[in-house]
Amino acid sequence: MEHYRSTSGKPSGAVGYELGDDFIIVAFPGGCYKYTHGSCGQRHVQAMQRHALASRGLSTYIAKNDPRYASKW
């Protein structure tokens, strides 16, 4: 899992992420969430992957769009 640190200068709720061909796992202090093409659609997964790789806006995107997750632990 990659460490996530927002470059916007604002604190982020996300602390880590892992990317796959059709999923992203986002780690928050309270747990990990896996978002897949099947759970929330390719558009959301790709957008979250872009935000994660850019180190900007990942938590905000999730909060505003509320994509459905496949699993949580």
Secondary structure, DSSP 8 states (H G I E B T S, - for coil): -EE---TTSS--S--EEEEETTEEEEEETTEEEEEEHHHH-HHHHHHHHHHHHHTSSHHHHHHHH----SEE-
